[in-house]
Amino acid sequence: MANRFVRAEPKRNRMRDLRDRLDSGDIEQLEPFGSAMTNALTNARYDPDTGEAVWIEEDYCSPPLAMERAEVLDEYFESLTIVDEDVDEAAGWDRIDDLPSLWEQVLPATSDQ
């Protein structure tokens, strides 16, 4: 198992659907990665300098994030880049802790996230 440091451009017109799927537990049910992906995407950050979502994703795939991309990520993100293929999870989240929440930036302020 490795933790991947991921950057990707959100498909803004798809973010409400992704958030709804996260909140409903739909993504969490996907085996074997659903629980880890739900945690990662729920806590994803937004890099205002690049307009990208950034997060740390637990992954067991080769190539990296293959199942996650096929089942979820490619539907909601473009230009997905794995910045670091094996980052310490806590250290990775610390690197992006000062960035705003992805959801505060991509969903309307009036939404009940």
Secondary structure as a PSIPRED ss2 file (coil, helix, strand):
# PSIPRED VFORMAT (PSIPRED V4.0)

   1 M C   1.000  0.000  0.000
   2 A E   0.000  0.000  1.000
   3 N E   0.000  0.000  1.000
   4 R E   0.000  0.000  1.000
   5 F E   0.000  0.000  1.000
   6 V E   0.000  0.000  1.000
   7 R E   0.000  0.000  1.000
   8 A E   0.000  0.000  1.000
   9 E E   0.000  0.000  1.000
  10 P E   0.000  0.000  1.000
  11 K C   1.000  0.000  0.000
  12 R H   0.000  1.000  0.000
  13 N H   0.000  1.000  0.000
  14 R H   0.000  1.000  0.000
  15 M H   0.000  1.000  0.000
  16 R H   0.000  1.000  0.000
  17 D H   0.000  1.000  0.000
  18 L H   0.000  1.000  0.000
  19 R H   0.000  1.000  0.000
  20 D H   0.000  1.000  0.000
  21 R H   0.000  1.000  0.000
  22 L H   0.000  1.000  0.000
  23 D H   0.000  1.000  0.000
  24 S H   0.000  1.000  0.000
  25 G C   1.000  0.000  0.000
  26 D C   1.000  0.000  0.000
  27 I H   0.000  1.000  0.000
  28 E H   0.000  1.000  0.000
  29 Q H   0.000  1.000  0.000
  30 L C   1.000  0.000  0.000
  31 E C   1.000  0.000  0.000
  32 P C   1.000  0.000  0.000
  33 F C   1.000  0.000  0.000
  34 G H   0.000  1.000  0.000
  35 S H   0.000  1.000  0.000
  36 A H   0.000  1.000  0.000
  37 M H   0.000  1.000  0.000
  38 T H   0.000  1.000  0.000
  39 N H   0.000  1.000  0.000
  40 A H   0.000  1.000  0.000
  41 L H   0.000  1.000  0.000
  42 T H   0.000  1.000  0.000
  43 N C   1.000  0.000  0.000
  44 A C   1.000  0.000  0.000
  45 R E   0.000  0.000  1.000
  46 Y E   0.000  0.000  1.000
  47 D E   0.000  0.000  1.000
  48 P C   1.000  0.000  0.000
  49 D C   1.000  0.000  0.000
  50 T C   1.000  0.000  0.000
  51 G C   1.000  0.000  0.000
  52 E E   0.000  0.000  1.000
  53 A E   0.000  0.000  1.000
  54 V E   0.000  0.000  1.000
  55 W E   0.000  0.000  1.000
  56 I E   0.000  0.000  1.000
  57 E E   0.000  0.000  1.000
  58 E E   0.000  0.000  1.000
  59 D E   0.000  0.000  1.000
  60 Y C   1.000  0.000  0.000
  61 C C   1.000  0.000  0.000
  62 S C   1.000  0.000  0.000
  63 P C   1.000  0.000  0.000
  64 P C   1.000  0.000  0.000
  65 L C   1.000  0.000  0.000
  66 A H   0.000  1.000  0.000
  67 M H   0.000  1.000  0.000
  68 E H   0.000  1.000  0.000
  69 R H   0.000  1.000  0.000
  70 A H   0.000  1.000  0.000
  71 E H   0.000  1.000  0.000
  72 V H   0.000  1.000  0.000
  73 L H   0.000  1.000  0.000
  74 D H   0.000  1.000  0.000
  75 E H   0.000  1.000  0.000
  76 Y H   0.000  1.000  0.000
  77 F E   0.000  0.000  1.000
  78 E E   0.000  0.000  1.000
  79 S E   0.000  0.000  1.000
  80 L E   0.000  0.000  1.000
  81 T E   0.000  0.000  1.000
  82 I E   0.000  0.000  1.000
  83 V E   0.000  0.000  1.000
  84 D E   0.000  0.000  1.000
  85 E C   1.000  0.000  0.000
  86 D C   1.000  0.000  0.000
  87 V C   1.000  0.000  0.000
  88 D C   1.000  0.000  0.000
  89 E H   0.000  1.000  0.000
  90 A H   0.000  1.000  0.000
  91 A H   0.000  1.000  0.000
  92 G H   0.000  1.000  0.000
  93 W H   0.000  1.000  0.000
  94 D H   0.000  1.000  0.000
  95 R H   0.000  1.000  0.000
  96 I H   0.000  1.000  0.000
  97 D C   1.000  0.000  0.000
  98 D C   1.000  0.000  0.000
  99 L C   1.000  0.000  0.000
 100 P C   1.000  0.000  0.000
 101 S E   0.000  0.000  1.000
 102 L H   0.000  1.000  0.000
 103 W H   0.000  1.000  0.000
 104 E H   0.000  1.000  0.000
 105 Q H   0.000  1.000  0.000
 106 V H   0.000  1.000  0.000
 107 L C   1.000  0.000  0.000
 108 P C   1.000  0.000  0.000
 109 A C   1.000  0.000  0.000
 110 T C   1.000  0.000  0.000
 111 S C   1.000  0.000  0.000
 112 D C   1.000  0.000  0.000
 113 Q C   1.000  0.000  0.000
